[in-house]
Amino acid sequence: MMNCVIVGIGGFLGAIARYIVAVWFIQRWSRGFPMATFIINVSGSFLIGLLMTLFTERLAVNPQWRLLLVVGFLGAYTTFSTFEYETGALVRDGQFLFAALNVVFSVFAGFIALRVGEMLARIT
């Protein structure tokens, strides 16, 4: 039961962080490319790479930190379902170039961010 509470706290904080980041980008980035979701997915990929590498290779931490930060916080913070919806909306609206860019850039940048996070966690 305690693990569920820990995941819930992390999820609560991750959802709030996602909302704040999304609102900030939406206010500054007008129409077209879904920059808020892109930034959230890439930064979430970086943080998952960083934290999972630290937790599994570098640090001896209580496994509940992984539940709080990775499962809870980042699980709520990252936005794959929103990414899918926004990509579908771009296709529906005939914005095929933006849809393709969103898929390619999100996957490529997310993977690069993941690897950079992993490498940063391994620096001695």
N, C-alpha and C positions, 0 to 999 in steps of 0.2 A: 504494500500500500504506500509506503514511503517513497518508493521509486516513482509511482504515479504522480505523487505530489511534486516531486522534484522535476519531472518532465513537464508537468502543468505549469510550474513557476517559470521554467525556461521558455515554454511555449508562449505564455502570457507576455514575457519581456520581448521575445522575438517578434511576436505579432505587432507590438507597439513600435519596435524599432523599424520594422518593415513599413508600417504606416507613416512614420516620421520621414524616413528616407524617400518613400514614394511621393508624399505630398511636397517635399522640398524640390524634387526633380520635376514633378508635374507643373509646379509654379514657375519653373525656370526654363522648361523645355516644352515648346508648344506642340503642335500636332505632328503627325507622321510617325516616325520611329519611336517605339515604346522604350525610351531611355531609362525610365525608373525601374522597370522590370529587368532590363538588361543589367543595370548597375547592381541591383539586388542579387541577381543570379550569379554574376561574376564575383562580387565580394563574398557571397555565401560559399561559393566554390573555393575561394582562397582560404577562408576561415576553416572550412572543413578539412582542406589539405593541411593547414597549419596545425590545427588542434588534434586531429587524428594521428598525425605523425608525432607530435609532442607526447600525446597520451600513450601511444603504443611503443615508441622507440626511445624517447628521451627522459620522460618524467615518470616517477612512480607516484601516481595520484589515485585517490579514491575513485573507483569506477562511477560513482555518482556524479562526478564532474562531467564525464562524458554524457551521461543522461541529461544533465542540466543544460550544458552548452551545445552539444551536437544534436542529440535527439530532440530536446525541447526547443531551445533558442533557435538553432539553425533550421530545424524542421518547420518552425512557424515563419521564420524570416525569409527563407528562399521561396520562390514563387513559380514553380514549374507549371502548375495548373493555370496560373495567370498568363504565363508565357505562351502556353498552348492556345488559350482563348484569344489573346491579342494577335497572335499569328493568324489564327482562323479569321478574325475580324479584318485583318489586312487583306487576306485573300478574298473574303466576301466583298470588300470595298474596291476590289480591283487593284490594290496596291501590291502587285506581285513582287516587285523589286524589293520593297521594304520587308515583305514577308520572308523572302529568301535571305536578305541581309540579316534579319533578326535570327533566323535559324542558324545560319553559318557563323555569324559573329558570336552569338550566345554560346554555341557549342564550342567553338574554337577558343574564345576568350575565357570561358569557364574552365576549360581543360588547362589552358596555360596558367590561369590563376590557381587552380588546384596544385599544379606542379610547382609553382613558385612558393606557395604556402608550404608544401612538403620540403622543398629545399631550404627555405628560411628556417624551418623547425629543426633541420639537421645541422645548421651552422654551429660550430663549436667555439 
